[in-house]
């Protein structure tokens, strides 16, 4: 990783006029015409779903546990299983790496609690084209921003969108894990959940289907 990873909280601590880091970030975003690339939970499947001890042809069998924890109150997805060969996932990771190594846009990286060290280690192995990356901690298995002093879900999202709006962001291109279609034929998962909540708060969101895993071609069937 050639760029600098900045924690989002450092951009919210002071008035812009008194925060040199805020000014530097805002200038970088302005040079990119208000556009950023958002990466939701990169390598989530590698960290939590695929069995690291299985052969390269290993198949996802444990996604139901992770997703059911997220939606436990609705109890909708307890039986989710994605049967996708590991090489397919690794090809997806290669596409993400290529995009990160060729696109020079500022990055917004959403990282689940507990995955910070592993995610940073993977980022360090990539020659990021971007010179600017902002880290946003989220709740475990959930795209919701995790502000230690803010337990309210709606306010947590509003606080993030306010921060990126003050930085001059008006369009986010979103990629990451997980994003899929559920049994009700609705887009679901952390990627699409984040996109919907950002869009509701006035941030224009776009995506490239090839950079979402497992993608809308896969349906949970539940």
N, C-alpha and C positions, 0 to 999 in steps of 0.2 A: 504494500500500500504506500503510494507516494504522496498522497494528500494528507491533510490534517483532519482527525476525527474530533469534532466539537460536540460537547454535550449540550442538548437543547436548553437546559436550565441556565447556562451561562449567557444565553441570549435574552433571558427574561428578567434578569436581576436588576437592571438599571435602565434609566431613560436612554434612548438611542444616542442622544447628544453626548452622554457621559460614558458610553460603552464602545470602546474602539473596536472590539471584536464584532459587535453588532454592525457597526458601520462598514467594516471590511466585508462581512458576509452579504450585507445588503448591496454593496457595490458589485460584488461578484454576480449576484442574482440579477441585478439590473442590466449588467453586461450581457446576460443570457436572456434578456427580454422577459423576465419574470417567470421563467420556466425552471422546474426542478424534476429530477427523477426520484421517485419514492420506491424504496425496496422494503417490502413487508416480510418480516421473519425469514430472511435468507438462510438456507440450509436447515430449515426446521425439520424436514423429512429425514435428512441425514442424521440429525441430532436425536430425534425422538421416535422415528417410525421404522426405518430400515434397521434390521439386525446387523450390526457391524461385524459379527462373527460368521455371518452367512456367506456363501459363495457369491461371486459377482452376479449370478443369475437370480439372486434372492428376490423375493416378492414381498411387497407390503402386506402385512397381516395384522398390524396392531394399530391402525389409524383410528379404529373405533374408540379405543381408550382415550386418546388425546382429544378427539372431537367431542366425545360424550361428556368429558369434564367441562368443556366450554359451554355446552348446551344442557347441562344436567337439570336445570330448572324446567326446561321444556320436555326433556326426556324423549327427544325425537330421533337421536342419531346413535343410540347405543349399539346398533348392529352394523354400523358402517364398516365396510372392509373395502380397501382398494387393492385390486390385484394388478399391479403394474410392475413389470420386470425392472430390476434395479438399473440395467443399462439405459432404459428409457429415461429414468430420472437423471442419470449421469449426463446424458445428452442435453437434457434441460439445463443442468448446471453449467455445461460448456457454453450454451447460448447466453446465459446470464453473465458468465465471465467475459465473453467476447463483448457484450454490450458495455460492461463496466470498464473494460480496457480500451474501448474505442470512443465512448461518448464522454465529452468533457463538461457536461452539465453538472451543476452542484447537486449533491445527493442528500436525500433524507432517508435515513435507515432506521426502521422500526425493529427493535430487538426485544424479545421477550425476557422477562426477569428470569435469571438463572442461566441464560444463554449468552451473557455478555462476553465472557472470556473466550468461549469457543468461537463466537461469531467474529470477534476482533482478530483472533488468530487466523481465521480463514480470510478475512479481509487483508491481513498483512501479507498473504501469499499472492495477492492480486496486484498487478501494476495498474492501479486506478488511473484512468486518464484525467478524472476530475481532481482538482487541487483542493476541493472543499467537500467535506462530508459531515452531516449533522446526525448525531445519534439521539434517537428518541426511545427511552425505555417504555415497554408496554407491560400490561399484566400478563401472567403466564397463560399461554394458549389463548390469547385474546389480543386483538389489535388496539384495544383502548389504551391511550397514553397513561402511564403510571406516575402521577405526581404525588409524592409522599404526603403533601399537605392538602390533597384534594381528593376525597373519597367519592364525590358525585360523578357519575358517568357522563352526564350531559355537559357538565362544566369542564370535565377533563378534555373532551373533544373541542369545546369552544376555546379553551385556553391554548391548545395547539394551533388551531386555525387562526386565532388572533395573532399568535407569535409569527407564523409564516406569512400572514398577510402584512404585518408590520415590516417584514423583511422584503416585501415587494413581490411575493409569490402570488401568481394568479392562476397558474396551470401546473398540475402535477401529472407526470406520466408514471403510472403505477405498475409494478411487477412484484412477484414474490410467491409465497406459499402460505396457506393453502387457498385455492380458489377452484370451485367446482359447481355443478348443478345438483340440487337436491331432488328428492323424490317428488316434490311439488313443482318441479321444473323452474325453480327459482335459483338465481345465483347465490351461492353461500360460501362460507369460509372467511378467514381473516382478510384476504385481499379484497374481496367484493364488499365485505362489511365495512372496511376502512374507506373504500371508494364512496360508498353510499353516504356515510356520515360526513365525509369531507365535502361532498357535493351539496349536501343539505345545508352546509354552512358557507356556501358561496365560493368554494374552490373548484375550478374546472378540473375534472379528472379524465384522463384518457389512459388507454392501456394497449399493449401488444399481446394478443392471445398466446403467442409462442413463449412469452416470458412469465406465464402463470402456470403453476403446477398444483394439481394434475390437469387443470384446464376444463373448459366448458364442454369438451367432448366426452368427459367422464361424468356419469350420473351415479349418485349414491344409491338410488333405487329405494330409499326409505321414504 
